[in-house]
Amino acid sequence: MCNVPRISLEAYLLCILKYCPMTNKVFLILLVYFDRMSKLSSNAVSCSFIIALFNIHHLAIAGITIASKFFSNIFYTILHYAKVGGLPLAELNQLKLQLLLNNFCLIISSVEMQCYTKQLILFSSANPQTQQNLQGSMVGSMAGSIASALDMSSVYSGCEAEDTKEKEEGQVHTPAQLQHARTSSSSSSGVWDTGDKGRD
């Protein structure tokens, strides 16, 4: 693709956040979507869908555009997203269609969302060496950039509030549900295998 932004992924996300203010949830949804994109890329029988350094920025703005319109009450015109993302409107529309036509699932369950949120918190609290190792993959790079761009203290607070709300409503997830969410959110690269390994 042409016109690839010559800035880091973290700086790119911060730029989007500056000119398209959004909630933390949209960025968390982007992480879920990006993990799904990665699986689409690794399972593709042809080269019709790939994730690489030359298109990771553009896939990020495409994911944010979809996530904002699907989950948020506040979103912008696709032309605005294209201008902020630094790519032609036609290309952004093409990327959106490419995702939606590749059996890309937009729906995210609450338990899956909580699982990704907690894994991102674990990622951000891991020691630098562990983070560097995990960022060797495309999904790991996205996770690291999102963790750097977001105020992780507010993400942690939101996660705790959601846990408390579910307990008050009696929505206690069973071990089987949690295991299913962990399995669903595990990328083939093992980016979420943070655990306690390499922790200080």
DAHU-V868520 format. One record per pair of residues at least 24 apart in sequence whose ideal C-beta (glycine too) atoms are under 10 Angstrom apart, sorted by sequence separation. I is the first residue (numbers start at 0). GAP is how many residues later the second one is. D is the distance in Angstrom with one decimal. If there is no record, write none. Layout:
BEGIN
i:I gap:GAP d:D
i:I gap:GAP d:D
END
This chain:
BEGIN
i:57 gap:24 d:9.9
i:60 gap:24 d:3.3
i:118 gap:24 d:8.1
i:119 gap:24 d:9.8
i:122 gap:24 d:5.8
i:123 gap:24 d:8.3
i:33 gap:25 d:7.2
i:36 gap:25 d:9.1
i:59 gap:25 d:7.9
i:60 gap:25 d:8.2
i:61 gap:25 d:8.9
i:32 gap:26 d:8.9
i:33 gap:26 d:7.4
i:36 gap:26 d:7.2
i:60 gap:26 d:7.0
i:119 gap:26 d:6.8
i:120 gap:26 d:8.6
i:123 gap:26 d:8.6
i:32 gap:27 d:9.4
i:35 gap:27 d:9.3
i:57 gap:27 d:6.8
i:64 gap:27 d:6.7
i:68 gap:27 d:9.5
i:115 gap:27 d:9.3
i:119 gap:27 d:6.0
i:124 gap:27 d:8.2
i:56 gap:28 d:7.4
i:57 gap:28 d:8.5
i:64 gap:28 d:9.5
i:123 gap:28 d:4.8
i:29 gap:29 d:9.5
i:32 gap:29 d:8.9
i:33 gap:29 d:6.1
i:56 gap:29 d:7.9
i:57 gap:29 d:5.4
i:61 gap:29 d:9.0
i:65 gap:29 d:9.3
i:122 gap:29 d:9.5
i:123 gap:29 d:10.0
i:29 gap:30 d:6.6
i:32 gap:30 d:4.4
i:56 gap:30 d:8.3
i:60 gap:30 d:9.9
i:61 gap:30 d:6.2
i:64 gap:30 d:8.6
i:65 gap:30 d:6.1
i:119 gap:30 d:8.3
i:29 gap:31 d:9.5
i:31 gap:31 d:9.1
i:32 gap:31 d:8.8
i:60 gap:31 d:6.8
i:61 gap:31 d:9.2
i:64 gap:31 d:6.5
i:120 gap:31 d:6.8
i:123 gap:31 d:8.1
i:124 gap:31 d:9.1
i:29 gap:32 d:9.7
i:30 gap:32 d:8.9
i:54 gap:32 d:9.9
i:61 gap:32 d:9.0
i:62 gap:32 d:8.9
i:119 gap:32 d:7.9
i:123 gap:32 d:8.8
i:26 gap:33 d:9.8
i:29 gap:33 d:4.6
i:32 gap:33 d:7.1
i:57 gap:33 d:6.9
i:61 gap:33 d:3.9
i:62 gap:33 d:9.3
i:65 gap:33 d:6.8
i:28 gap:34 d:7.8
i:29 gap:34 d:5.6
i:32 gap:34 d:6.4
i:57 gap:34 d:7.6
i:60 gap:34 d:8.1
i:61 gap:34 d:5.6
i:64 gap:34 d:10.0
i:65 gap:34 d:7.9
i:120 gap:34 d:6.5
i:28 gap:35 d:8.5
i:29 gap:35 d:10.0
i:31 gap:35 d:8.6
i:60 gap:35 d:10.0
i:61 gap:35 d:9.6
i:70 gap:35 d:8.5
i:119 gap:35 d:6.8
i:120 gap:35 d:5.6
i:26 gap:36 d:9.6
i:29 gap:36 d:9.0
i:30 gap:36 d:9.8
i:54 gap:36 d:9.9
i:57 gap:36 d:9.8
i:58 gap:36 d:6.6
i:61 gap:36 d:8.2
i:62 gap:36 d:7.7
i:69 gap:36 d:5.3
i:70 gap:36 d:9.9
i:119 gap:36 d:9.6
i:25 gap:37 d:9.2
i:26 gap:37 d:7.8
i:28 gap:37 d:8.6
i:29 gap:37 d:5.7
i:32 gap:37 d:9.8
i:57 gap:37 d:6.1
i:61 gap:37 d:6.5
i:68 gap:37 d:9.7
i:69 gap:37 d:8.7
i:70 gap:37 d:8.1
i:117 gap:37 d:9.8
i:25 gap:38 d:6.2
i:28 gap:38 d:4.1
i:29 gap:38 d:9.5
i:65 gap:38 d:8.6
i:69 gap:38 d:9.4
i:116 gap:38 d:6.6
i:117 gap:38 d:9.4
i:120 gap:38 d:6.5
i:25 gap:39 d:9.9
i:27 gap:39 d:8.9
i:28 gap:39 d:8.7
i:58 gap:39 d:9.3
i:66 gap:39 d:8.3
i:116 gap:39 d:8.7
i:119 gap:39 d:9.0
i:120 gap:39 d:10.0
i:25 gap:40 d:9.9
i:26 gap:40 d:8.3
i:54 gap:40 d:8.3
i:58 gap:40 d:8.3
i:65 gap:40 d:6.8
i:15 gap:41 d:9.6
i:19 gap:41 d:9.0
i:25 gap:41 d:5.0
i:28 gap:41 d:8.0
i:62 gap:41 d:9.8
i:66 gap:41 d:9.2
i:116 gap:41 d:7.5
i:117 gap:41 d:6.3
i:21 gap:42 d:7.4
i:24 gap:42 d:8.3
i:25 gap:42 d:5.5
i:28 gap:42 d:5.8
i:70 gap:42 d:9.9
i:116 gap:42 d:4.8
i:24 gap:43 d:9.8
i:27 gap:43 d:9.8
i:28 gap:43 d:8.9
i:8 gap:44 d:9.4
i:11 gap:44 d:8.9
i:12 gap:44 d:9.0
i:15 gap:44 d:7.7
i:19 gap:44 d:7.4
i:25 gap:44 d:9.7
i:142 gap:44 d:9.6
i:11 gap:45 d:5.1
i:15 gap:45 d:6.5
i:19 gap:45 d:9.1
i:21 gap:45 d:8.5
i:22 gap:45 d:9.2
i:25 gap:45 d:6.8
i:113 gap:45 d:6.9
i:116 gap:45 d:7.8
i:117 gap:45 d:9.2
i:10 gap:46 d:9.9
i:11 gap:46 d:9.7
i:14 gap:46 d:9.9
i:21 gap:46 d:6.0
i:24 gap:46 d:6.6
i:25 gap:46 d:5.8
i:112 gap:46 d:9.6
i:116 gap:46 d:9.9
i:8 gap:47 d:6.3
i:12 gap:47 d:6.7
i:16 gap:47 d:9.4
i:24 gap:47 d:7.3
i:139 gap:47 d:8.4
i:143 gap:47 d:9.6
i:8 gap:48 d:6.5
i:11 gap:48 d:6.7
i:12 gap:48 d:9.3
i:15 gap:48 d:6.2
i:19 gap:48 d:7.6
i:22 gap:48 d:8.9
i:25 gap:48 d:9.3
i:113 gap:48 d:6.2
i:138 gap:48 d:4.9
i:142 gap:48 d:6.3
i:3 gap:49 d:8.2
i:7 gap:49 d:9.4
i:11 gap:49 d:8.1
i:15 gap:49 d:9.9
i:21 gap:49 d:9.8
i:22 gap:49 d:6.5
i:25 gap:49 d:8.9
i:48 gap:49 d:6.5
i:112 gap:49 d:8.3
i:113 gap:49 d:7.4
i:137 gap:49 d:9.0
i:138 gap:49 d:9.0
i:139 gap:49 d:6.9
i:141 gap:49 d:8.9
i:142 gap:49 d:8.3
i:3 gap:50 d:5.4
i:6 gap:50 d:8.1
i:21 gap:50 d:6.4
i:22 gap:50 d:9.4
i:47 gap:50 d:7.8
i:48 gap:50 d:8.3
i:136 gap:50 d:7.2
i:138 gap:50 d:6.1
i:139 gap:50 d:9.1
i:140 gap:50 d:9.1
i:0 gap:51 d:9.6
i:3 gap:51 d:7.3
i:4 gap:51 d:9.7
i:5 gap:51 d:9.6
i:8 gap:51 d:7.0
i:12 gap:51 d:8.5
i:22 gap:51 d:8.0
i:136 gap:51 d:8.9
i:137 gap:51 d:7.8
i:138 gap:51 d:9.6
i:139 gap:51 d:4.3
i:142 gap:51 d:9.7
i:1 gap:52 d:9.4
i:3 gap:52 d:8.8
i:4 gap:52 d:4.8
i:21 gap:52 d:7.0
i:48 gap:52 d:9.4
i:109 gap:52 d:7.9
i:113 gap:52 d:8.1
i:136 gap:52 d:3.8
i:138 gap:52 d:4.6
i:139 gap:52 d:9.1
i:0 gap:53 d:6.0
i:3 gap:53 d:6.4
i:4 gap:53 d:8.3
i:20 gap:53 d:7.8
i:21 gap:53 d:8.1
i:47 gap:53 d:9.5
i:48 gap:53 d:5.5
i:135 gap:53 d:8.0
i:136 gap:53 d:8.1
i:137 gap:53 d:8.8
i:138 gap:53 d:8.4
i:0 gap:54 d:5.3
i:2 gap:54 d:9.7
i:3 gap:54 d:7.4
i:19 gap:54 d:9.4
i:21 gap:54 d:9.2
i:47 gap:54 d:7.7
i:136 gap:54 d:5.4
i:2 gap:55 d:8.5
i:4 gap:55 d:9.7
i:19 gap:55 d:8.4
i:20 gap:55 d:9.5
i:48 gap:55 d:9.3
i:110 gap:55 d:9.1
i:133 gap:55 d:8.7
i:135 gap:55 d:8.8
i:0 gap:56 d:9.4
i:4 gap:56 d:9.4
i:19 gap:56 d:5.7
i:109 gap:56 d:7.7
i:133 gap:56 d:8.4
i:134 gap:56 d:8.5
i:0 gap:57 d:6.2
i:18 gap:57 d:8.9
i:133 gap:57 d:5.4
i:0 gap:58 d:9.8
i:39 gap:58 d:9.6
i:43 gap:58 d:8.0
i:114 gap:58 d:9.3
i:132 gap:58 d:9.8
i:133 gap:58 d:8.4
i:39 gap:59 d:8.1
i:42 gap:59 d:9.7
i:113 gap:59 d:8.0
i:133 gap:59 d:8.1
i:19 gap:60 d:7.0
i:110 gap:60 d:9.0
i:133 gap:60 d:7.1
i:18 gap:61 d:8.1
i:19 gap:61 d:6.6
i:36 gap:61 d:9.9
i:40 gap:61 d:9.5
i:109 gap:61 d:7.9
i:18 gap:62 d:9.5
i:36 gap:62 d:7.1
i:39 gap:62 d:5.4
i:110 gap:62 d:5.2
i:114 gap:62 d:9.6
i:118 gap:62 d:9.9
i:19 gap:63 d:9.9
i:35 gap:63 d:8.9
i:39 gap:63 d:7.8
i:109 gap:63 d:8.7
i:110 gap:63 d:9.5
i:114 gap:63 d:7.1
i:117 gap:63 d:9.8
i:118 gap:63 d:8.5
i:130 gap:63 d:9.0
i:18 gap:64 d:8.4
i:19 gap:64 d:5.5
i:39 gap:64 d:6.7
i:113 gap:64 d:8.9
i:114 gap:64 d:9.9
i:117 gap:64 d:9.8
i:129 gap:64 d:6.9
i:132 gap:64 d:9.6
i:133 gap:64 d:9.2
i:15 gap:65 d:8.2
i:18 gap:65 d:4.6
i:19 gap:65 d:8.9
i:36 gap:65 d:8.8
i:111 gap:65 d:9.4
i:114 gap:65 d:9.3
i:115 gap:65 d:8.4
i:129 gap:65 d:9.6
i:132 gap:65 d:7.3
i:17 gap:66 d:8.6
i:18 gap:66 d:9.5
i:32 gap:66 d:7.9
i:35 gap:66 d:9.6
i:110 gap:66 d:5.3
i:111 gap:66 d:10.0
i:114 gap:66 d:4.1
i:115 gap:66 d:10.0
i:118 gap:66 d:6.6
i:129 gap:66 d:10.0
i:131 gap:66 d:9.9
i:16 gap:67 d:9.8
i:35 gap:67 d:9.8
i:36 gap:67 d:7.6
i:109 gap:67 d:10.0
i:110 gap:67 d:6.8
i:113 gap:67 d:7.5
i:114 gap:67 d:5.9
i:117 gap:67 d:9.8
i:118 gap:67 d:9.2
i:129 gap:67 d:7.1
i:130 gap:67 d:8.9
i:15 gap:68 d:5.7
i:35 gap:68 d:6.5
i:108 gap:68 d:8.8
i:111 gap:68 d:8.5
i:112 gap:68 d:8.7
i:114 gap:68 d:9.7
i:115 gap:68 d:9.5
i:122 gap:68 d:8.2
i:125 gap:68 d:5.5
i:129 gap:68 d:3.6
i:14 gap:69 d:7.0
i:15 gap:69 d:6.8
i:35 gap:69 d:6.7
i:110 gap:69 d:7.9
i:111 gap:69 d:4.7
i:114 gap:69 d:7.9
i:115 gap:69 d:5.4
i:122 gap:69 d:7.8
i:124 gap:69 d:8.7
i:125 gap:69 d:9.3
i:128 gap:69 d:6.1
i:129 gap:69 d:7.0
i:14 gap:70 d:8.7
i:15 gap:70 d:9.9
i:35 gap:70 d:9.4
i:110 gap:70 d:4.8
i:111 gap:70 d:9.3
i:114 gap:70 d:5.1
i:121 gap:70 d:8.2
i:123 gap:70 d:9.7
i:125 gap:70 d:9.3
i:127 gap:70 d:9.6
i:129 gap:70 d:9.2
i:14 gap:71 d:8.6
i:32 gap:71 d:7.8
i:108 gap:71 d:9.2
i:109 gap:71 d:9.5
i:110 gap:71 d:9.7
i:114 gap:71 d:9.6
i:122 gap:71 d:5.6
i:125 gap:71 d:8.8
i:126 gap:71 d:5.9
i:128 gap:71 d:9.5
i:11 gap:72 d:9.8
i:32 gap:72 d:9.2
i:35 gap:72 d:9.4
i:108 gap:72 d:7.3
i:111 gap:72 d:5.9
i:112 gap:72 d:9.5
i:118 gap:72 d:8.7
i:119 gap:72 d:9.1
i:121 gap:72 d:4.4
i:125 gap:72 d:6.5
i:126 gap:72 d:6.1
i:127 gap:72 d:9.4
i:11 gap:73 d:8.1
i:31 gap:73 d:9.6
i:32 gap:73 d:8.1
i:110 gap:73 d:9.4
i:111 gap:73 d:6.3
i:118 gap:73 d:4.7
i:120 gap:73 d:9.6
i:121 gap:73 d:7.9
i:125 gap:73 d:6.2
i:126 gap:73 d:4.8
i:11 gap:74 d:8.4
i:31 gap:74 d:9.9
i:110 gap:74 d:10.0
i:117 gap:74 d:9.8
i:118 gap:74 d:9.5
i:119 gap:74 d:9.6
i:121 gap:74 d:9.1
i:124 gap:74 d:8.0
i:125 gap:74 d:8.7
i:32 gap:75 d:8.5
i:108 gap:75 d:8.7
i:118 gap:75 d:6.7
i:124 gap:75 d:9.5
i:31 gap:76 d:5.4
i:107 gap:76 d:9.8
i:115 gap:76 d:8.3
i:117 gap:76 d:9.9
i:28 gap:77 d:9.0
i:107 gap:77 d:10.0
i:114 gap:77 d:8.7
i:121 gap:77 d:9.1
i:6 gap:79 d:9.2
i:28 gap:79 d:6.4
i:58 gap:79 d:9.1
i:62 gap:79 d:9.1
i:4 gap:80 d:8.0
i:5 gap:80 d:9.7
i:27 gap:80 d:9.0
i:31 gap:80 d:6.9
i:4 gap:81 d:5.3
i:31 gap:81 d:7.1
i:34 gap:81 d:7.7
i:2 gap:82 d:9.9
i:3 gap:82 d:8.8
i:4 gap:82 d:8.5
i:30 gap:82 d:9.9
i:55 gap:82 d:6.2
i:59 gap:82 d:7.1
i:2 gap:83 d:6.4
i:3 gap:83 d:8.9
i:24 gap:83 d:9.9
i:31 gap:83 d:9.3
i:54 gap:83 d:9.9
i:58 gap:83 d:9.0
i:2 gap:84 d:5.9
i:28 gap:84 d:7.7
i:31 gap:84 d:5.3
i:34 gap:84 d:9.8
i:1 gap:85 d:8.7
i:2 gap:85 d:7.4
i:27 gap:85 d:6.8
i:30 gap:85 d:5.8
i:31 gap:85 d:9.6
i:52 gap:85 d:8.2
i:55 gap:85 d:7.1
i:59 gap:85 d:8.3
i:0 gap:86 d:8.0
i:1 gap:86 d:8.6
i:27 gap:86 d:9.8
i:30 gap:86 d:8.9
i:50 gap:86 d:9.5
i:51 gap:86 d:7.5
i:55 gap:86 d:7.3
i:59 gap:86 d:9.3
i:0 gap:87 d:10.0
i:28 gap:87 d:8.7
i:50 gap:87 d:4.8
i:2 gap:88 d:8.2
i:24 gap:88 d:8.1
i:27 gap:88 d:6.1
i:30 gap:88 d:8.7
i:49 gap:88 d:9.8
i:50 gap:88 d:8.4
i:52 gap:88 d:8.9
i:1 gap:89 d:8.4
i:27 gap:89 d:5.8
i:30 gap:89 d:6.4
i:55 gap:89 d:9.3
i:0 gap:90 d:7.0
i:50 gap:90 d:9.9
i:50 gap:91 d:9.2
i:24 gap:92 d:9.1
i:27 gap:92 d:6.9
i:30 gap:92 d:9.7
i:0 gap:93 d:9.8
i:23 gap:93 d:8.8
i:26 gap:93 d:9.1
i:0 gap:94 d:9.1
i:23 gap:96 d:9.8
i:41 gap:96 d:10.0
i:40 gap:97 d:8.1
i:37 gap:99 d:7.7
i:37 gap:100 d:6.0
i:38 gap:100 d:9.3
i:36 gap:101 d:8.6
i:37 gap:101 d:4.9
i:36 gap:102 d:8.5
i:37 gap:102 d:9.8
i:34 gap:103 d:9.7
i:35 gap:103 d:9.8
i:33 gap:104 d:7.7
i:34 gap:104 d:5.4
i:37 gap:104 d:8.7
i:33 gap:105 d:5.9
i:36 gap:105 d:9.3
i:33 gap:107 d:9.4
i:34 gap:107 d:8.4
i:30 gap:108 d:8.1
i:33 gap:108 d:4.7
i:34 gap:108 d:8.8
i:32 gap:109 d:9.6
i:33 gap:109 d:8.3
i:30 gap:111 d:6.4
i:29 gap:112 d:7.5
i:30 gap:112 d:6.1
i:33 gap:112 d:8.8
i:30 gap:114 d:9.8
i:26 gap:115 d:9.8
i:29 gap:115 d:10.0
i:30 gap:115 d:5.6
i:29 gap:116 d:6.9
i:30 gap:116 d:9.3
i:26 gap:118 d:9.5
i:27 gap:118 d:7.7
i:26 gap:119 d:5.2
i:26 gap:120 d:9.5
i:23 gap:122 d:9.3
i:26 gap:122 d:6.9
i:27 gap:122 d:8.4
i:26 gap:123 d:5.8
i:23 gap:125 d:9.8
i:8 gap:126 d:9.9
i:23 gap:126 d:5.6
i:23 gap:127 d:7.6
i:27 gap:127 d:7.5
i:23 gap:128 d:9.2
i:26 gap:128 d:8.7
i:8 gap:129 d:9.7
i:12 gap:129 d:8.8
i:23 gap:130 d:6.2
i:24 gap:130 d:9.5
i:27 gap:130 d:9.0
i:9 gap:131 d:9.3
i:13 gap:131 d:8.9
i:22 gap:131 d:9.7
i:23 gap:131 d:5.4
i:27 gap:131 d:9.6
i:8 gap:132 d:6.1
i:9 gap:132 d:9.9
i:12 gap:132 d:5.5
i:16 gap:132 d:6.2
i:7 gap:133 d:9.6
i:8 gap:133 d:6.9
i:11 gap:133 d:7.8
i:12 gap:133 d:6.6
i:15 gap:133 d:8.7
i:16 gap:133 d:8.4
i:23 gap:133 d:9.9
i:24 gap:133 d:8.0
i:9 gap:134 d:7.5
i:10 gap:134 d:8.7
i:13 gap:134 d:8.3
i:14 gap:134 d:9.6
i:23 gap:134 d:6.4
i:8 gap:135 d:8.2
i:9 gap:135 d:4.2
i:12 gap:135 d:8.2
i:13 gap:135 d:5.2
i:22 gap:135 d:9.1
i:23 gap:135 d:9.8
i:8 gap:136 d:4.2
i:9 gap:136 d:8.4
i:12 gap:136 d:4.3
i:13 gap:136 d:9.8
i:7 gap:137 d:7.4
i:8 gap:137 d:9.0
i:9 gap:137 d:9.0
i:10 gap:137 d:9.5
i:11 gap:137 d:9.0
i:12 gap:137 d:8.7
i:9 gap:138 d:4.7
i:10 gap:138 d:8.8
i:8 gap:139 d:9.2
i:9 gap:139 d:5.8
i:7 gap:140 d:9.3
i:8 gap:140 d:9.0
i:38 gap:145 d:9.8
i:41 gap:145 d:8.5
i:42 gap:145 d:8.6
i:41 gap:146 d:5.3
i:38 gap:147 d:9.8
i:40 gap:147 d:9.6
i:41 gap:147 d:8.4
i:35 gap:148 d:9.2
i:38 gap:148 d:6.7
i:34 gap:149 d:8.9
i:35 gap:149 d:9.5
i:37 gap:149 d:5.4
i:38 gap:149 d:6.6
i:34 gap:150 d:6.4
i:37 gap:150 d:7.2
i:38 gap:150 d:9.9
i:34 gap:151 d:8.5
i:35 gap:151 d:9.1
i:37 gap:151 d:7.2
i:31 gap:152 d:9.2
i:34 gap:152 d:5.1
i:31 gap:153 d:7.3
i:33 gap:153 d:9.1
i:34 gap:153 d:9.6
i:37 gap:153 d:8.5
i:30 gap:154 d:9.2
i:34 gap:154 d:9.5
i:34 gap:156 d:7.8
i:34 gap:157 d:8.2
i:30 gap:160 d:10.0
END
